[in-house]
Structures are given as structure tokens and as C-alpha cells.
Amino acid sequence: MGIRAMLAFGELPWANQERVTAAGRCTIGDGEEFACVVNMPDSETAEVTCDYLPSDEDIGQEVICYVDGIGPVAGSVRELTDSGFVIGVEVNAERHARIEARLTWMRAHVQGLADRRTNTRIVPKHRRTTVKCPDGRLIDAEIADLSMSGAGLVLAEKPNVGAVVTVGKRFATVIRHKDDGIGVAFRLPFSAETFNEHVVL
């Protein structure tokens, strides 16, 4: 599944206390604009996931990324990753302050984060499941914990943060990596009436 399909099915923006994940559009140098998913742990760094395949020649190139809910983020390509690249944000102090203010607001408000903190997490009786990756691969997984809005999964191979996957039969977005697996947010949360320890993904 390409980045455009990923954005169409994904549950973005998403935020926790460590980072904000949002859809965006990027341009490197004088190149064409392309769709992307941006993870921002702070106002100094933007981790970009995209279909564009950067090369070593892109390191140091100027880049501007328009991030949903945050606005323009300018800087240069600092390093390459398996799924895209990392931007070192280069803006003036006033713009840094505005970006940080938006990140702080999104951490507190996006998708009802305050409510999510009180969202009961359970360990279901049926813990075995599968994760279908964007390229169609199936990965065996075990549910570490489950809430109405997401799950922690233990698995050997980790899809990229921002990837849209299918956990059992539910669409979900990978929102973080953990030492032993991933955390996902469901596209459609469980209802209170159907959520219990007997639920099967």
C-alpha cells in the first residue's frame, strides 16, 4: 500500500506524550512535492515516512514539509532511514516556539488524549492474532494489552510507524515501536458494549 492509500485509511493525526504523528506534504530542494507521514518528537526534529526514495545526495538538502495541524516545517535532510528521512528543523526562535506550542496542544487534545489515559486496558483471553502489513505480509503476533482504541502487540518484525496494518480483522495505524513490538491505534474503536476480555481481534 502506497503512502497515499496509507493516508486515506490511516487514523491521523495521532499524539502521545512522546511524539505527534500527522499527515503532510514535503519537497526536497527543487524536486516535486510528495505525500508523507511526519513524526515529531519535538520542535527540533521531524521523522518523515514517504514513498519517495531518498539517496545520499539528499543529505544536507533543504526541505520544507507542510504538516497537518502544525504548518510549514523547514530544515535540511539530516539522515536517511529505511522508510524515509529525518529533518533537522531550521527555523527562527519565534517559529520554533509556535511549533512547540502546536505540539504541546496536540499532545493534550488530539483524539481525546486525556480521555485515553482513563481508557481501560485489558489482557484478552484470545491473545494470538496476525498483523497484515501494507505489502501483504502476515506476521504472527501476541496481544500484550488491549483498549477500546488500540493495542500493544508483541511481534518479531515491526512495521514502520505510520503504516496502516490489519490486526486480525481491524484496520489500525502503527503509532509507536516498543522493545518487543508495536503499539497500534484502531481506525474504529470498540464500543463499550462489545469490549471485554472475550473479544477476538
Residue pairs with C-beta under 8 A, 6 or more apart in sequence:
1 9
1 134
1 135
1 164
2 51
3 34
3 35
3 36
3 37
3 49
3 50
3 51
4 35
4 51
5 164
6 37
6 134
6 162
6 163
6 164
7 23
7 35
7 37
9 164
9 171
9 187
10 23
10 37
10 162
10 164
10 173
10 187
11 111
11 172
11 173
11 185
11 186
11 187
12 21
12 22
12 23
12 37
12 68
12 162
12 173
13 20
13 21
13 22
13 23
13 68
13 69
13 106
13 110
13 111
14 20
14 21
14 22
14 110
14 111
14 173
14 175
14 185
15 21
15 106
15 107
15 109
15 110
15 111
15 113
16 107
16 113
16 175
16 176
17 107
18 41
18 176
19 39
19 40
19 41
19 176
20 39
20 40
20 69
20 70
20 103
20 106
20 107
20 110
21 37
21 38
21 39
21 40
21 161
21 162
21 175
22 37
22 38
22 40
22 67
22 68
22 69
22 70
22 106
23 35
23 36
23 37
23 38
23 67
23 68
24 35
24 36
24 37
24 38
24 48
24 65
24 66
24 67
24 68
24 73
25 33
25 34
25 35
25 36
25 65
25 66
26 33
26 34
26 36
26 38
26 48
26 50
26 52
26 63
26 64
26 65
26 66
27 33
27 34
27 63
27 64
27 65
28 52
28 54
28 58
28 61
28 62
28 63
28 77
29 58
29 61
29 62
29 63
34 50
34 51
34 52
35 50
35 51
36 48
36 49
36 50
36 52
36 65
36 84
37 48
37 49
37 50
37 161
37 162
38 46
38 47
38 48
38 49
38 65
38 67
38 73
39 46
39 47
39 49
39 161
39 162
40 46
40 47
40 67
40 70
40 73
40 99
40 103
41 47
42 100
42 103
43 89
43 96
43 97
43 99
43 100
43 103
44 88
44 89
44 96
45 78
45 86
45 87
45 88
45 89
46 65
46 67
46 73
46 75
46 86
46 87
46 89
47 81
47 84
47 86
47 87
47 161
48 65
48 84
48 85
48 86
48 87
49 83
49 84
49 160
49 161
49 162
49 163
50 83
50 84
52 84
54 77
54 80
54 84
54 85
55 80
56 80
58 77
58 80
58 85
59 77
59 78
59 79
59 80
60 76
60 77
61 76
61 77
62 74
62 75
62 76
63 74
63 75
63 76
63 77
63 85
63 87
64 72
64 73
64 74
65 72
65 73
65 74
65 87
66 72
66 73
67 73
69 102
69 106
69 110
70 99
70 102
70 103
70 106
71 98
71 99
71 102
73 87
73 89
73 91
73 99
74 89
74 90
74 91
75 87
75 88
75 89
75 90
75 91
76 87
76 88
76 90
77 85
77 86
77 87
77 88
78 85
78 86
78 87
78 88
79 85
79 86
80 86
82 160
83 160
83 162
89 96
89 99
91 99
107 113
108 114
111 149
111 185
116 147
116 149
119 147
119 148
119 149
120 147
120 148
121 145
121 146
121 147
122 145
122 146
122 147
122 195
122 196
122 197
123 143
123 144
123 145
123 146
123 197
124 143
124 146
124 197
124 198
124 199
124 200
124 201
125 197
125 198
126 143
126 198
126 199
126 200
126 201
127 142
127 143
128 140
128 141
128 142
128 143
129 141
129 142
129 143
129 153
129 167
129 168
129 201
130 138
130 139
130 140
130 141
130 167
130 168
131 138
131 139
131 141
131 153
131 155
131 159
131 165
131 166
131 167
131 182
132 138
132 139
132 165
132 166
133 139
133 159
133 163
133 165
134 159
134 163
134 164
134 165
137 157
139 155
139 156
139 157
139 159
140 155
141 153
141 154
141 155
141 167
141 181
142 153
142 154
142 155
143 151
143 152
143 153
143 154
143 201
144 151
144 152
144 153
144 154
144 180
144 181
145 151
145 152
146 152
146 199
146 201
148 186
148 189
148 190
148 191
148 192
148 195
149 185
149 186
149 189
149 190
150 172
150 175
150 183
150 184
150 185
150 186
151 167
151 172
151 183
151 184
151 186
151 201
152 178
152 181
152 182
152 183
153 167
153 181
153 182
153 183
153 184
154 180
154 181
155 181
155 182
158 174
158 177
158 181
158 182
159 165
159 174
159 182
160 174
161 174
161 175
161 176
161 177
162 173
162 174
163 173
163 174
164 171
164 172
164 173
164 174
165 171
165 172
165 173
165 174
165 184
166 172
167 184
167 186
167 201
168 200
168 201
169 201
170 186
170 187
170 188
170 201
171 186
171 187
171 188
172 184
172 185
172 186
172 187
173 184
173 185
173 187
174 182
174 183
174 184
175 183
175 184
175 185
176 182
176 183
177 183
190 199
